Amino acid sequence: MLKKLAIAVMAVAVFAATPLVTSGKAEAASKTKIMVSAAASLKDSLDKIEVQYEKAHPTIDLIFNYAASGTLQKQIEQGAPADIFFSAGDKQMKALVDGGLISTNKKLLKNQLVVVVPANSTAKLNTISLLTDPSFKKVAIGQPESVPAGQYAQQSLTSKKIWDKLQGKLVFGKDVRAVLSYVETGNADAGFVYKTDALTSKKVKIALTVGSFVHKPINYPIGIVKGTKHEAEAKAFYSYLQTNAATSVFKSYGFLLY
């Protein structure tokens, strides 16, 4: 008798718990996923914005795809799912706009190019031309073909007529965060990154801010992908990124407003 009673109690307990599990799954399934393809240099600021936006919009699940802007551009061109594209360069956004893949877009942020060295480095730089000195054995930059920071670095080095001289020293990263990592770990004696990236690390220090006159403007345009299946939700987040609540986060990480 006691054995039958115990089994009955267990059955009731399982039955009672079942609706809670189903409810949880239903709630998760009801959230609208918004895919944001964003430049790697935006990760820290967007991670913070993600928390505050989802708290205020519990039916939205923001999914971020961080990579080099050129890589993200190619992914979108090849049909990869994306609702919003946040680039670290005008070139990549223009290519998608010209290709009819972006609807609404605007320039939102600006950044600065800097040269970082390991935190314990004694190197002194007052011009990037000094990177030709033998004391700098490895210099890291983003892959110019796909990484905007690498393109700006190449433009700067070409302007100073030392691009060819540095070829034997250059170490290429898949995105700006990879370049930062090379310097942090001592695998490069110096590296070209954005000021915002440099400020996120205690393992490097800024040795030099590159003059803006030797490279194209560092703009961060944002756009809505024309093929989005969640246009209303994508537009809402696109608009939110332009509000004081979001731009104050960007500014706290060193970005400048356009």
C-alpha positions as CSV (number, residue, x, y, z in Angstrom):
1,M,0.0,0.0,0.0
2,L,2.8,2.4,1.0
3,K,4.7,1.5,-2.2
4,K,1.7,2.3,-4.4
5,L,1.1,5.6,-2.6
6,A,4.8,6.6,-3.1
7,I,4.5,5.9,-6.8
8,A,1.3,7.9,-7.1
9,V,3.0,10.9,-5.3
10,M,5.9,10.7,-7.7
11,A,3.6,10.7,-10.7
12,V,1.7,13.7,-9.5
13,A,5.0,15.6,-8.9
14,V,6.3,14.8,-12.4
15,F,2.9,15.8,-13.9
16,A,2.9,19.1,-11.9
17,A,6.5,19.9,-13.0
18,T,5.9,19.3,-16.7
19,P,3.9,22.5,-17.5
20,L,6.7,24.6,-16.0
21,V,9.3,23.1,-18.3
22,T,7.0,23.5,-21.3
23,S,6.3,27.1,-20.3
24,G,10.0,27.9,-20.1
25,K,10.7,26.4,-23.6
26,A,7.7,28.3,-25.0
27,E,9.0,31.5,-23.5
28,A,12.4,31.0,-25.0
29,A,10.9,30.1,-28.4
30,S,8.8,33.2,-28.4
31,K,11.8,35.5,-28.3
32,T,12.7,37.2,-31.6
33,K,16.4,36.7,-32.4
34,I,18.1,39.7,-34.0
35,M,21.4,38.9,-35.6
36,V,24.0,41.7,-35.5
37,S,27.1,41.4,-37.6
38,A,29.5,43.8,-35.9
39,A,33.2,44.7,-36.2
40,A,35.4,43.0,-33.6
41,S,36.4,46.4,-32.1
42,L,32.7,47.0,-31.0
43,K,32.5,43.9,-28.8
44,D,33.0,45.4,-25.4
45,S,30.5,48.3,-25.9
46,L,27.9,46.1,-27.6
47,D,28.1,43.4,-25.0
48,K,27.1,46.1,-22.4
49,I,24.4,47.5,-24.6
50,E,23.1,44.0,-25.2
51,V,22.4,43.6,-21.4
52,Q,20.6,46.8,-21.1
53,Y,18.5,46.4,-24.3
54,E,17.4,42.9,-23.5
55,K,16.4,43.9,-20.0
56,A,14.2,46.6,-21.4
57,H,12.9,44.4,-24.3
58,P,12.5,40.9,-22.8
59,T,11.0,39.5,-26.1
60,I,14.2,40.2,-28.0
61,D,17.3,38.0,-28.1
62,L,20.3,39.8,-29.6
63,I,22.8,37.5,-31.2
64,F,26.2,39.1,-32.1
65,N,28.6,37.9,-34.8
66,Y,31.9,39.6,-34.3
67,A,34.6,39.6,-36.9
68,A,36.6,41.8,-39.3
69,S,34.3,44.1,-41.2
70,G,35.5,42.7,-44.6
71,T,34.7,39.2,-43.4
72,L,31.2,40.2,-42.3
73,Q,30.6,41.9,-45.6
74,K,31.5,38.8,-47.5
75,Q,29.3,36.7,-45.3
76,I,26.3,38.9,-46.0
77,E,27.0,38.9,-49.7
78,Q,27.0,35.2,-49.6
79,G,23.6,35.1,-47.9
80,A,24.6,34.5,-44.2
81,P,21.8,35.5,-41.8
82,A,22.0,39.0,-40.5
83,D,19.6,41.7,-39.6
84,I,22.0,44.6,-38.8
85,F,25.5,45.3,-40.1
86,F,27.8,47.5,-37.9
87,S,31.1,48.2,-39.8
88,A,34.4,49.7,-38.8
89,G,34.8,51.2,-42.2
90,D,32.9,53.0,-44.9
91,K,34.2,50.8,-47.7
92,Q,32.5,47.6,-46.5
93,M,29.2,49.3,-45.9
94,K,29.3,51.0,-49.3
95,A,29.9,47.7,-51.0
96,L,26.7,46.3,-49.5
97,V,24.7,49.4,-50.2
98,D,25.9,49.3,-53.8
99,G,25.0,45.7,-54.0
100,G,21.4,46.4,-52.9
101,L,21.9,44.4,-49.6
102,I,21.4,47.3,-47.1
103,S,18.3,49.5,-46.8
104,T,18.7,52.2,-44.1
105,N,22.2,53.2,-43.0
106,K,24.1,56.0,-41.4
107,K,27.5,56.8,-40.0
108,L,27.3,56.6,-36.2
109,L,30.8,56.5,-34.6
110,K,34.4,57.5,-35.2
111,N,37.7,56.1,-33.8
112,Q,41.4,56.7,-33.7
113,L,44.3,54.6,-34.9
114,V,47.1,54.0,-32.4
115,V,50.3,52.0,-32.1
116,V,50.4,49.9,-28.9
117,V,53.4,48.2,-27.3
118,P,53.6,45.7,-24.4
119,A,52.9,47.4,-21.1
120,N,56.5,46.7,-19.9
121,S,58.1,48.0,-23.1
122,T,60.6,50.9,-22.9
123,A,60.2,51.8,-26.6
124,K,59.6,55.4,-27.4
125,L,57.8,56.5,-30.5
126,N,57.1,60.0,-31.8
127,T,56.6,58.9,-35.4
128,I,55.6,55.5,-37.0
129,S,58.8,55.8,-39.1
130,L,60.7,54.6,-36.1
131,L,59.1,51.2,-36.5
132,T,61.9,50.5,-39.0
133,D,64.4,50.5,-36.1
134,P,66.0,47.1,-35.4
135,S,64.5,47.1,-31.9
136,F,61.1,46.4,-33.5
137,K,61.4,42.9,-34.8
138,K,57.7,42.2,-35.3
139,V,54.9,44.7,-36.1
140,A,51.3,43.5,-36.1
141,I,48.5,44.9,-38.3
142,G,45.2,43.6,-39.4
143,Q,45.0,41.9,-42.8
144,P,44.5,44.9,-45.1
145,E,42.2,42.9,-47.5
146,S,39.5,42.4,-44.8
147,V,40.4,44.4,-41.7
148,P,39.7,48.1,-41.8
149,A,42.3,48.8,-39.1
150,G,44.8,47.0,-41.3
151,Q,43.8,49.2,-44.2
152,Y,44.3,52.3,-42.2
153,A,47.6,51.1,-41.0
154,Q,48.7,50.3,-44.5
155,Q,47.6,53.8,-45.7
156,S,49.6,55.3,-42.8
157,L,52.8,53.3,-43.5
158,T,52.5,54.0,-47.2
159,S,52.1,57.7,-46.6
160,K,55.3,57.7,-44.5
161,K,57.0,55.6,-47.3
162,I,57.9,52.7,-45.0
163,W,55.3,50.1,-46.1
164,D,57.8,48.3,-48.3
165,K,60.6,48.6,-45.7
166,L,58.5,46.8,-43.0
167,Q,57.4,43.8,-45.1
168,G,59.8,41.5,-43.4
169,K,58.5,42.5,-39.9
170,L,54.8,42.5,-40.4
171,V,52.5,40.0,-38.7
172,F,48.9,39.9,-39.9
173,G,45.9,39.4,-37.7
174,K,42.4,38.2,-38.8
175,D,40.8,41.2,-37.0
176,V,41.9,44.0,-34.7
177,R,41.5,41.9,-31.5
178,A,44.0,39.4,-32.9
179,V,46.5,42.2,-33.4
180,L,45.9,43.3,-29.8
181,S,46.5,39.8,-28.6
182,Y,49.8,39.5,-30.5
183,V,51.1,42.5,-28.6
184,E,49.7,41.4,-25.3
185,T,51.4,38.1,-25.6
186,G,54.7,39.5,-26.8
187,N,54.4,37.9,-30.2
188,A,54.7,41.4,-31.6
189,D,56.8,44.4,-30.4
190,A,54.2,46.8,-31.6
191,G,50.7,46.8,-33.3
192,F,48.2,49.0,-35.0
193,V,44.8,48.9,-33.2
194,Y,42.0,51.4,-32.5
195,K,42.2,53.5,-29.4
196,T,39.1,51.8,-28.1
197,D,40.8,48.4,-28.2
198,A,43.9,49.7,-26.5
199,L,41.9,51.0,-23.6
200,T,40.4,47.6,-22.9
201,S,43.8,46.0,-22.1
202,K,46.1,46.4,-19.2
203,K,48.8,44.4,-21.0
204,V,49.5,47.1,-23.6
205,K,50.1,50.8,-23.6
206,I,49.6,53.4,-26.3
207,A,53.0,54.5,-27.7
208,L,51.7,56.8,-30.4
209,T,48.4,58.1,-31.8
210,V,48.6,58.0,-35.6
211,G,47.8,61.3,-37.2
212,S,44.5,61.3,-39.0
213,F,45.9,63.0,-42.0
214,V,47.9,59.9,-43.1
215,H,44.8,57.6,-43.4
216,K,41.2,57.8,-44.4
217,P,38.6,58.8,-41.8
218,I,37.8,55.9,-39.4
219,N,34.0,55.8,-39.5
220,Y,31.6,53.3,-38.1
221,P,28.4,53.1,-40.3
222,I,25.5,51.0,-39.2
223,G,22.8,49.6,-41.5
224,I,19.7,47.3,-41.7
225,V,20.2,44.3,-43.9
226,K,17.5,44.4,-46.6
227,G,16.8,40.7,-46.3
228,T,15.9,40.8,-42.6
229,K,12.9,38.7,-41.6
230,H,12.4,40.9,-38.5
231,E,12.3,44.4,-40.0
232,A,10.4,46.1,-37.2
233,E,12.6,44.6,-34.5
234,A,15.8,45.4,-36.4
235,K,14.7,49.0,-37.0
236,A,13.9,49.3,-33.2
237,F,17.4,48.2,-32.2
238,Y,19.0,50.3,-35.0
239,S,17.2,53.3,-33.6
240,Y,18.1,52.4,-30.0
241,L,21.8,52.4,-30.9
242,Q,21.5,56.1,-31.8
243,T,19.9,57.1,-28.5
244,N,21.8,58.7,-25.5
245,A,21.5,55.4,-23.6
246,A,23.6,53.6,-26.2
247,T,25.9,56.4,-27.4
248,S,26.9,57.1,-23.7
249,V,28.2,53.5,-23.6
250,F,30.1,53.9,-26.8
251,K,31.7,57.1,-25.5
252,S,32.6,55.4,-22.2
253,Y,34.7,53.0,-24.3
254,G,36.5,55.7,-26.1
255,F,34.4,56.1,-29.3
256,L,33.6,59.5,-30.7
257,L,30.2,60.3,-32.1
258,Y,30.0,61.1,-35.8
